[in-house]
Amino acid sequence: MRNTSINIDIELDENHVPEKLNWSAADGGITNEEAKAILLSVWDDKAKEALRIDLWAKDMTQDDMKRFFHQVLISMASSYERATSDQDVSGAIIEFAENFAHLTKIKG
């Protein structure tokens, strides 16, 4: 067995608001790369619930946040389909994501 790590470093301002986010994943060849937002979810098997950390740098624009959420929704559909082989639900998530993109005006 072997261990690996993904590290997230957060630089906070005087009000504890994220100024900078950087992450590293040695196995992925990523070292101290800047990110503007991070959504991290973990499954708590004992409580049977998702726990999450949502962080974004204060200079991230609303338009970029809308694009980020759209892309996360699309990737969730893909992950869900790979995990369950349920194309119907995956398609519904994609449909929701595309409606989200339309409502937020990031797509025509």
C-alpha positions as CSV (number, residue, x, y, z in Angstrom):
1,M,0.0,0.0,0.0
2,R,1.1,3.5,-0.7
3,N,0.0,7.0,0.5
4,T,-0.3,10.2,-1.5
5,S,-1.5,13.7,-0.6
6,I,-3.4,16.6,-2.1
7,N,-2.5,19.8,-0.4
8,I,-4.5,23.1,-0.3
9,D,-2.9,26.3,1.0
10,I,-5.1,29.3,1.7
11,E,-3.8,32.8,2.3
12,L,-6.3,34.8,4.3
13,D,-6.7,38.6,4.7
14,E,-7.2,40.3,8.0
15,N,-10.9,39.3,8.0
16,H,-10.1,35.7,7.3
17,V,-11.4,35.9,3.7
18,P,-9.4,33.9,1.2
19,E,-6.9,36.1,-0.8
20,K,-5.1,33.3,-2.6
21,L,-5.7,29.5,-3.0
22,N,-2.9,27.2,-4.1
23,W,-2.9,23.4,-4.4
24,S,-0.4,20.6,-5.0
25,A,-0.9,17.0,-6.0
26,A,2.5,15.3,-6.5
27,D,1.0,12.3,-8.3
28,G,-0.7,14.6,-10.8
29,G,2.4,16.7,-11.4
30,I,0.8,19.7,-9.8
31,T,3.0,21.9,-7.5
32,N,1.7,25.1,-5.9
33,E,-0.8,25.9,-8.7
34,E,-3.1,28.9,-8.1
35,A,-6.8,28.3,-8.0
36,K,-9.6,30.9,-7.7
37,A,-12.1,28.5,-6.1
38,I,-12.2,25.1,-4.5
39,L,-15.3,22.9,-3.8
40,L,-14.3,19.9,-1.7
41,S,-16.8,17.2,-0.7
42,V,-16.1,14.1,1.4
43,W,-18.5,11.4,2.4
44,D,-18.9,10.7,6.1
45,D,-19.9,7.1,6.2
46,K,-20.9,7.0,9.8
47,A,-23.3,10.0,9.6
48,K,-24.2,9.0,6.0
49,E,-23.8,12.6,4.9
50,A,-21.6,14.8,2.6
51,L,-19.3,17.3,4.3
52,R,-18.0,20.1,2.3
53,I,-15.6,23.0,2.1
54,D,-16.4,25.8,-0.3
55,L,-13.7,28.5,-0.8
56,W,-13.1,31.1,-3.4
57,A,-10.7,34.0,-3.6
58,K,-12.3,37.4,-3.0
59,D,-11.1,38.6,-6.5
60,M,-13.0,35.8,-8.3
61,T,-15.6,37.4,-10.6
62,Q,-19.3,36.4,-10.5
63,D,-19.1,35.4,-14.1
64,D,-16.2,33.1,-13.5
65,M,-18.1,31.7,-10.5
66,K,-21.1,31.0,-12.7
67,R,-18.8,29.2,-15.2
68,F,-17.2,27.3,-12.4
69,F,-20.5,26.0,-11.1
70,H,-21.7,25.0,-14.6
71,Q,-18.5,23.0,-15.2
72,V,-18.8,21.4,-11.7
73,L,-22.4,20.3,-12.5
74,I,-21.3,18.8,-15.8
75,S,-18.4,16.9,-14.1
76,M,-20.8,15.7,-11.4
77,A,-23.1,14.2,-14.1
78,S,-20.1,12.4,-15.6
79,S,-18.9,11.1,-12.2
80,Y,-22.4,10.0,-11.3
81,E,-22.8,8.1,-14.5
82,R,-19.4,6.4,-14.1
83,A,-20.3,5.4,-10.5
84,T,-23.8,4.2,-11.1
85,S,-24.2,3.6,-14.9
86,D,-27.5,5.5,-14.6
87,Q,-27.6,7.5,-17.9
88,D,-31.1,8.8,-17.2
89,V,-30.1,10.6,-14.0
90,S,-26.8,11.7,-15.5
91,G,-28.8,13.2,-18.4
92,A,-31.1,15.0,-16.0
93,I,-28.1,16.5,-14.2
94,I,-26.7,17.7,-17.5
95,E,-30.1,19.1,-18.5
96,F,-30.2,21.0,-15.2
97,A,-26.6,22.3,-15.8
98,E,-27.6,23.5,-19.2
99,N,-30.7,25.3,-17.8
100,F,-28.4,26.8,-15.2
101,A,-26.1,28.1,-17.9
102,H,-29.0,29.6,-19.7
103,L,-30.4,31.3,-16.6
104,T,-27.0,32.7,-15.6
105,K,-26.5,33.9,-19.2
106,I,-23.1,32.2,-19.5
107,K,-24.5,30.4,-22.6
108,G,-26.9,31.7,-25.2
